Protein backbone atom coordinates (compact mmCIF):
# COMPACT_ATOMS: atom_id res chain seq x y z
CA UNK A 1 0.00 0.00 0.00
CA UNK A 2 2.85 2.41 0.84
CA UNK A 3 4.38 1.90 -2.59
CA UNK A 4 1.04 2.58 -4.30
CA UNK A 5 0.58 5.81 -2.35
CA UNK A 6 3.97 7.15 -3.39
CA UNK A 7 3.47 6.17 -7.02
CA UNK A 8 0.25 8.17 -7.02
CA UNK A 9 2.04 11.13 -5.46
CA UNK A 10 4.77 10.98 -8.07
CA UNK A 11 2.27 10.95 -10.91
CA UNK A 12 0.11 13.67 -9.41
CA UNK A 13 2.86 16.15 -8.64
CA UNK A 14 5.37 15.48 -11.43
CA UNK A 15 5.44 19.01 -12.84
CA UNK A 16 9.20 18.99 -13.46
CA UNK A 17 11.10 16.73 -15.86
CA UNK A 18 11.40 13.13 -14.66
CA UNK A 19 14.70 11.31 -14.98
CA UNK A 20 15.57 7.65 -14.80
CA UNK A 21 18.84 5.81 -14.71
CA UNK A 22 19.39 2.13 -15.27
CA UNK A 23 22.51 0.02 -15.05
CA UNK A 24 22.60 -3.79 -14.89
CA UNK A 25 21.48 -4.86 -11.40
CA UNK A 26 21.75 -1.25 -10.17
CA UNK A 27 19.29 0.87 -8.23
CA UNK A 28 17.02 2.89 -10.53
CA UNK A 29 15.03 5.99 -9.68
CA UNK A 30 12.40 8.50 -10.78
CA UNK A 31 12.09 11.99 -9.36
CA UNK A 32 9.61 14.85 -9.39
CA UNK A 33 9.49 18.40 -8.06
CA UNK A 34 7.51 21.61 -8.31
CA UNK A 35 10.53 22.96 -10.18
CA UNK A 36 14.22 22.11 -10.33
CA UNK A 37 15.42 25.39 -8.83
CA UNK A 38 17.12 26.59 -5.64
CA UNK A 39 14.92 26.20 -2.58
CA UNK A 40 12.86 23.33 -3.98
CA UNK A 41 12.16 19.84 -2.64
CA UNK A 42 12.66 16.78 -4.85
CA UNK A 43 10.56 13.67 -4.24
CA UNK A 44 12.61 10.66 -5.31
CA UNK A 45 11.51 7.03 -5.58
CA UNK A 46 14.22 4.39 -5.92
CA UNK A 47 13.83 0.74 -6.90
CA UNK A 48 16.22 -2.12 -6.34
CA UNK A 49 16.20 -5.53 -8.04
CA UNK A 50 17.15 -7.03 -4.65
CA UNK A 51 15.69 -6.12 -1.22
CA UNK A 52 17.69 -3.45 0.64
CA UNK A 53 17.98 -2.92 4.37
CA UNK A 54 19.08 0.70 4.00
CA UNK A 55 19.46 3.38 1.32
CA UNK A 56 20.76 6.90 1.22
CA UNK A 57 21.42 9.49 -1.45
CA UNK A 58 24.19 12.01 -1.83
CA UNK A 59 23.56 15.19 -3.80
CA UNK A 60 24.56 18.84 -3.52
CA UNK A 61 27.29 17.85 -1.02
CA UNK A 62 24.66 16.53 1.42
CA UNK A 63 23.32 13.12 2.40
CA UNK A 64 19.60 12.28 2.45
CA UNK A 65 18.11 9.23 4.15
CA UNK A 66 15.35 7.17 2.48
CA UNK A 67 12.56 5.02 3.95
CA UNK A 68 11.48 1.61 2.63
CA UNK A 69 8.37 0.12 1.08
CA UNK A 70 7.40 -3.09 -0.73
CA UNK A 71 9.66 -5.32 1.31
CA UNK A 72 12.76 -3.20 0.75
CA UNK A 73 12.49 -3.20 -3.04
CA UNK A 74 11.17 0.36 -3.18
CA UNK A 75 12.56 3.35 -1.27
CA UNK A 76 11.33 6.94 -1.05
CA UNK A 77 13.16 10.07 0.00
CA UNK A 78 13.19 13.84 -0.09
CA UNK A 79 16.14 15.82 -1.45
CA UNK A 80 16.59 19.54 -0.89
CA UNK A 81 18.10 22.03 -3.32
CA UNK A 82 19.57 24.69 -1.05
CA UNK A 83 18.55 28.32 -1.44
CA UNK A 84 21.94 29.36 -2.81
CA UNK A 85 22.65 26.40 -5.12
CA UNK A 86 24.12 27.56 -8.43
CA UNK A 87 22.49 26.46 -11.71
CA UNK A 88 24.08 23.45 -13.39
CA UNK A 89 24.20 19.67 -13.46
CA UNK A 90 24.79 17.83 -10.18
CA UNK A 91 25.66 14.21 -9.54
CA UNK A 92 23.18 12.09 -7.59
CA UNK A 93 24.66 9.00 -5.93
CA UNK A 94 22.51 6.25 -4.43
CA UNK A 95 24.12 3.75 -2.11
CA UNK A 96 22.50 0.97 -0.14
CA UNK A 97 23.07 -2.33 1.60
CA UNK A 98 21.20 -5.41 0.43
CA UNK A 99 19.67 -7.83 2.91
CA UNK A 100 22.43 -10.29 1.99
CA UNK A 101 25.02 -7.72 3.07
CA UNK A 102 26.22 -6.76 -0.40
CA UNK A 103 26.48 -3.16 -1.55
CA UNK A 104 24.04 -1.68 -4.05
CA UNK A 105 24.56 1.51 -6.02
CA UNK A 106 22.88 3.74 -8.56
CA UNK A 107 23.02 7.32 -9.72
CA UNK A 108 22.29 9.96 -12.27
CA UNK A 109 22.25 13.70 -12.89
CA UNK A 110 20.04 16.41 -11.40
CA UNK A 111 19.81 19.59 -13.48
CA UNK A 112 19.18 22.80 -11.54
CA UNK A 113 17.89 25.92 -13.26
CA UNK A 114 18.59 29.49 -12.16
CA UNK A 115 16.20 31.40 -9.93
CA UNK A 116 16.14 35.09 -9.09
CA UNK A 117 14.71 36.14 -5.76
CA UNK A 118 13.31 39.62 -5.02
CA UNK A 119 14.55 42.01 -2.35
CA UNK A 120 12.70 43.36 0.66
CA UNK A 121 13.49 46.54 2.59
CA UNK A 122 12.59 46.59 6.29
CA UNK A 123 12.99 49.16 9.02
CA UNK A 124 13.57 47.64 12.44
CA UNK A 125 15.00 48.72 15.75
CA UNK A 126 18.70 49.41 15.18
CA UNK A 127 19.66 47.05 18.01
CA UNK A 128 18.58 44.12 15.81
CA UNK A 129 20.77 45.27 12.91
CA UNK A 130 23.77 46.00 15.10
CA UNK A 131 23.12 44.15 18.39
CA UNK A 132 24.66 45.63 21.54
CA UNK A 133 27.81 43.97 22.78
CA UNK A 134 26.12 42.49 25.83
CA UNK A 135 23.89 40.19 23.70
CA UNK A 136 26.53 38.96 21.25
CA UNK A 137 27.41 35.95 23.41
CA UNK A 138 23.71 35.03 23.62
CA UNK A 139 23.28 35.29 19.85
CA UNK A 140 26.35 33.12 19.25
CA UNK A 141 25.18 30.47 21.72
CA UNK A 142 21.66 30.37 20.23
CA UNK A 143 23.02 30.12 16.69
CA UNK A 144 25.29 27.24 17.70
CA UNK A 145 22.39 25.39 19.29
CA UNK A 146 20.07 25.79 16.30
CA UNK A 147 22.83 24.79 13.87
CA UNK A 148 23.50 21.69 15.95
CA UNK A 149 19.84 20.68 15.80
CA UNK A 150 19.61 21.11 12.03
CA UNK A 151 22.85 19.14 11.58
CA UNK A 152 21.42 16.10 13.38
CA UNK A 153 19.58 13.47 11.32
CA UNK A 154 17.09 11.34 13.25
CA UNK A 155 17.19 7.97 11.43
CA UNK A 156 13.46 7.33 11.85
CA UNK A 157 10.74 8.97 9.77
CA UNK A 158 8.27 10.73 12.06
CA UNK A 159 6.24 12.63 9.45
CA UNK A 160 3.41 10.92 7.60
CA UNK A 161 1.60 11.99 4.43
CA UNK A 162 0.96 15.59 3.31
CA UNK A 163 2.22 18.68 5.14
CA UNK A 164 -0.44 21.18 6.21
CA UNK A 165 -0.18 24.93 6.53
CA UNK A 166 0.46 25.89 10.18
CA UNK A 167 -1.89 28.91 10.10
CA UNK A 168 -4.76 29.95 7.79
CA UNK A 169 -3.26 33.35 6.87
CA UNK A 170 -1.83 34.20 3.46
CA UNK A 171 1.90 34.39 2.74
CA UNK A 172 3.04 37.98 3.17
CA UNK A 173 6.77 37.46 2.62
CA UNK A 174 7.89 34.74 0.25
CA UNK A 175 10.88 32.44 0.51
CA UNK A 176 14.24 33.65 -0.75
CA UNK A 177 13.79 37.41 -0.53
CA UNK A 178 17.01 39.27 0.10
CA UNK A 179 16.57 41.24 3.32
CA UNK A 180 17.83 44.80 3.64
CA UNK A 181 17.44 46.06 7.22
CA UNK A 182 17.76 49.81 7.65
CA UNK A 183 19.61 49.95 4.33
CA UNK A 184 22.06 47.18 5.27
CA UNK A 185 21.98 43.89 3.25
CA UNK A 186 21.38 40.73 5.23
CA UNK A 187 20.97 37.02 4.50
CA UNK A 188 18.14 35.91 2.17
CA UNK A 189 14.81 35.03 3.76
CA UNK A 190 15.12 31.29 4.36
CA UNK A 191 11.45 30.76 5.20
CA UNK A 192 7.97 32.16 4.58
CA UNK A 193 5.96 34.63 6.66
CA UNK A 194 2.22 34.16 7.12
CA UNK A 195 -0.26 36.87 7.99
CA UNK A 196 -1.83 36.35 11.39
CA UNK A 197 -3.19 38.26 14.34
CA UNK A 198 -1.69 37.84 17.78
CA UNK A 199 -3.07 34.75 19.47
CA UNK A 200 -3.85 32.77 16.29
CA UNK A 201 -3.03 29.10 16.99
CA UNK A 202 0.04 27.69 15.24
CA UNK A 203 -0.47 24.02 14.40
CA UNK A 204 2.10 21.35 13.61
CA UNK A 205 2.20 20.85 9.82
CA UNK A 206 3.04 17.19 10.39
CA UNK A 207 4.06 14.82 13.16
CA UNK A 208 7.30 15.56 14.95
CA UNK A 209 9.26 15.80 18.18
CA UNK A 210 9.94 19.18 19.76
CA UNK A 211 13.68 19.75 19.45
CA UNK A 212 13.60 23.35 20.73
CA UNK A 213 11.05 25.48 22.57
CA UNK A 214 12.68 28.71 23.68
CA UNK A 215 12.90 32.47 23.33
CA UNK A 216 15.67 33.44 20.89
CA UNK A 217 17.05 36.91 20.36
CA UNK A 218 16.20 37.24 16.67
CA UNK A 219 13.15 34.98 16.24
CA UNK A 220 11.55 35.51 19.65
CA UNK A 221 9.43 32.63 20.95
CA UNK A 222 10.57 29.75 18.76
CA UNK A 223 9.68 26.08 18.30
CA UNK A 224 11.64 23.58 16.20
CA UNK A 225 9.99 20.29 15.25
CA UNK A 226 12.07 17.29 14.22
CA UNK A 227 10.06 15.39 11.58
CA UNK A 228 12.75 12.72 11.21
CA UNK A 229 15.20 11.84 8.41
CA UNK A 230 16.84 15.28 8.61
CA UNK A 231 13.60 17.25 8.07
CA UNK A 232 12.82 20.14 10.46
CA UNK A 233 10.20 22.87 10.87
CA UNK A 234 11.13 26.13 12.63
CA UNK A 235 8.44 28.54 13.85
CA UNK A 236 9.37 32.01 15.04
CA UNK A 237 7.99 35.26 16.52
CA UNK A 238 5.19 33.55 18.44
CA UNK A 239 3.45 35.27 21.35
CA UNK A 240 3.50 32.05 23.37
CA UNK A 241 4.72 28.44 23.22
CA UNK A 242 2.39 25.53 23.97
CA UNK A 243 4.85 22.60 23.96
CA UNK A 244 8.00 21.50 25.73
CA UNK A 245 11.23 20.08 24.39
CA UNK A 246 10.94 16.33 23.93
CA UNK A 247 7.17 16.38 23.36
CA UNK A 248 5.78 14.27 20.52
CA UNK A 249 3.17 16.23 18.55
CA UNK A 250 0.80 15.06 15.86
CA UNK A 251 -0.37 16.81 12.71
CA UNK A 252 -2.63 19.74 13.59
CA UNK A 253 -1.65 19.91 17.26
CA UNK A 254 -1.12 23.44 18.61
CA UNK A 255 2.54 24.29 19.27
CA UNK A 256 2.12 28.01 19.99
CA UNK A 257 0.35 31.22 19.02
CA UNK A 258 1.13 33.94 16.48
CA UNK A 259 2.86 36.98 17.90
CA UNK A 260 5.42 39.71 17.34
CA UNK A 261 8.44 38.70 19.40
CA UNK A 262 12.02 39.07 18.19
CA UNK A 263 12.94 41.01 15.03
CA UNK A 264 9.54 41.92 13.61
CA UNK A 265 7.54 44.85 12.29
CA UNK A 266 4.21 43.32 13.31
CA UNK A 267 2.50 40.06 14.27
CA UNK A 268 2.99 37.16 11.86
CA UNK A 269 4.30 33.59 11.77
CA UNK A 270 7.68 32.73 10.31
CA UNK A 271 8.04 29.11 9.08
CA UNK A 272 11.42 27.77 8.03
CA UNK A 273 12.12 24.23 6.76
CA UNK A 274 15.51 22.49 6.77
CA UNK A 275 16.24 19.20 5.03
CA UNK A 276 19.70 17.79 5.78
CA UNK A 277 20.68 21.43 6.46
CA UNK A 278 19.48 22.60 3.02
CA UNK A 279 17.27 25.69 3.16
CA UNK A 280 14.07 24.89 1.29
CA UNK A 281 10.77 26.64 0.66
CA UNK A 282 8.08 25.28 3.00
CA UNK A 283 5.51 25.83 0.25
CA UNK A 284 7.52 23.51 -2.02
CA UNK A 285 7.25 20.81 0.63
CA UNK A 286 3.49 21.33 0.84
CA UNK A 287 3.21 21.21 -2.96
CA UNK A 288 5.25 18.07 -3.39
CA UNK A 289 3.66 16.04 -0.62
CA UNK A 290 0.02 16.98 -0.99
CA UNK A 291 -2.68 19.54 -0.58
CA UNK A 292 -1.38 23.08 -1.02
CA UNK A 293 -4.57 24.80 0.04
CA UNK A 294 -5.29 22.71 3.12
CA UNK A 295 -6.01 24.43 6.40
CA UNK A 296 -5.26 23.41 9.97
CA UNK A 297 -7.74 20.89 11.36
CA UNK A 298 -8.76 19.41 8.01
CA UNK A 299 -8.87 15.64 7.55
N, C-alpha and C positions, 0 to 999 in steps of 0.2 A: 504493500500500500504506500509506504514512504517513497519508493521509487516512482510510482505512478504520479504522486502529488508533485514531485519535483519536475517530472517530464512535462506535466501540464503547465507549471510555472514557467519553464523554459520556453515553451511554445507561446504562452500568452504574453510574455514580456520581452520577447526577442526583437527589440527595435533596432539593435546594432548588428553589424555583420557577425555571422557565426562562423567559427573556425573549427576545423577538426584536424587531427594529426593521427597517423596510423603507421606503426612500424611492426614488423613481425613479433607477435607475442608481447607487445608493449602496451602500456596504458594509453587509452585514447580519451579525448575529451571534446565537449562542446561548451561554448560559453555565450552568455548574453548580457546586455547592459542597456541602460537608458541611452547612454552614449559612451564612446571610448575616449573620454577626455579627463583632464585632471579633476579630482574630487569625486569621481564616480565609483560605484560599486559594481563589480563583475560577479555574476552568478555562474559558477563553473560546475559542470557535472562530468565526472571521470568514470570510465569503465575499465575493468581489468578482466582479461581472459581467465585469470585464476583468482580465487578469493584472497583478499588482503586483510591484514589485521591492523594496519595503520597506513595513512597516506598524508602527505603534506606537499605543498607547492611553494616554490620560490620564484618570486617575481618582484621587480622594482627594488631589489636589494632587501627584501623582507620575506619572512616565512609565514605561510598561512596554513592552518590546520583544517582538515576535512573531517566529515562525519559519515559513517557508513549506512548503506541500505542494501537490500537484496542479498543478504548473506555475505556481504563483503565484496561483491562483484561491482557494486555501484557506489560511488562516493560523491558527496556534494560539499562545496565550500564557497566562501565569499572571499574575493580579492579586492583590495582597495588601491585605487590610483591616487596617490597623494596630491594634495592641492598644488604643489609646485613642481610636479613632474613635467619634464620637457617633452615636446612632441617627438615621436620617433618610434622605431620598432624595438621591442623589449623581449628578451628571452623568458619563456615560462618553462620551468623545470618541475616535473612531477616525480616524486620518489616515494616508494612504499615498501612494505615488507609483507611478503605472502605468508599465508598460514603455515606453509612448509618451511618458513625461515629464509627463503631466497629473496633477493632484492628484485624490485620491479620498478621500471622507469618509463617515462614518457616526456613529451615536451612539445613546444611549438613557439609561435611568435604572437605577441600582442602588440597591435599597432595603436598608438595613442595620437590623437589629433590635438591641435592647439586650441586653447580657450583663453579668451580675454575677459577678465573680471573688471567690473566698474569700481570707482572710488567712492568713498563716503567721507564727508567732512563733519566732525562732531566737535562741540564745545563742551568741555567738562572742567571740573574743578582742577586747577593747575597741579594740585598735590598728586593727582592720579597720572599726570603726564611726567612729572618730575617728582617722584615720591620723596618725602623728607627722609633724612639719613636714619632716623630712629626706626623706620619700618623696613629698611632694606634687608635686614637679617630675616625678618618675618616673610617677606616676599620670596627670598631665596629658599627658605625652608619649605614654604608651601609649594613652590615650583618643583622642588626636588621630590616632594611626596607625590604630587600628581604625575610627574614623569615616571616615577617608579611604578605607580599603579598601571599606567598605560603600557608600560614595557613588560608587564607580566601577562602571560597567556595561560588562562585556566584551561586545562585539557578537555574538560567536559563542555558540551553544548547545553546552555541553560535556556536560551531563547527557543521559541517554538512558533512556526507559522509567520504570518504577516506582522509588520511593525505598525503600530497605531500612532497617530499624532498625540502628543502629550497634553495639548490644550486645544480648544476649538477656535482660537483666534487665527487671523490670517498672518502670513509671513510679512514682516515689515522691514526686515533687513536680510537680504539673501546671502547665501554662502559665497565666500571668496572675495567679498568687497575689500578693497585696500583702505584701511582706516587711516585718517589723518586727524589727529587730536590737536586742537588749538594750533593748527598749521604745521604740525610735526608728524611726518609719516610714521606709521606703526605697522605691525604685522597684519597680514590679510585676515579677514574675518573667517575663522575656521569652523563656524557653526551657522545656525539660522536663528533669528529673533522672531518671536511670535507676539502679536498684539494681545494684551490681556490686562484686565484691571486687577488691582491689588486684592488678594484673597481668592482669586480663581484657582481651583484645584489643579495641580500638576500630577498627571497620571503616568505610571510606568508604560512606555511604549511596547514593552515585551517583558517576559520574565527575566529576573536577574537577582544578583546578590549585591547589597549595598557595600561598596568598597570605600566610600568616603561620605560623610555627612558632617559638614563643618562650615564655619564662616571663614571665607578667604578674602584677602585684601582687595583683589581686583573683581572677583565674581560674586562677592557677598555670600549669602547663604547658598551653599552648593551641595549637590548630591551627585555621586558617580555610581552608576549601576554597571556591574560586571555581568554581561550576557553570556560569557563563556567563549572559548576559542578565539580570544584576543579582541572581542567586540565589546565596546564600552559606550555608554551614554553619559553625558555630563550636563547637568542642569544648573544654571546660575541665576543670581539676582533675586532669589525667592525671598518672600517676606517671612516665611517660616519653613521649618523642616519637620516632616511627619514620620521619619524613619530613623533607625539607628544603624551604625556600621555593623555588618554581619547579618542583618535581616535579609530573609528571602522574600521577594515581592513577586506578585503575579501580574500579568498584563492587566492594565486598567486600575491597579491599586494606587492610591494617593501617596505620593512621596514628599509633597510640599505644596506651597501656595505661591502664586505669582506675586512678585514684589519689585522693589527698586533699591536693592542693597548692592553695594560695590560701585563699580564705575558705570553709571547709568545716567540717562537724561530723563528717564521716566519709567513707570512700571512696564515690564514685559518679561517674557521667558526666553532665555538663551539656551539652545540645545546644540551640543557638540557631539559628534560621533567619532570614535577612533577605532580603527581595525588594524591590528598588528602595528600600531603607532601611526599608520597613515591617516591623514586628515581627510575625511570624506563628508560629502553633503548628506545630512540626514534625510533629505527629501529623495535622494537617489536610493537610499536604503528602503524607504517606504515604497517607492516606485517598483523596485526590483522584486521585492518580496510580497507585494500584495496591494491592498486597497489604498490608493493615494488619498481619497477623500473621506476616509473613515474618521469617526469622532470617538473620543473617549466613551467607554461604556457600551459600545456597540458589540453585538455578537458576530 
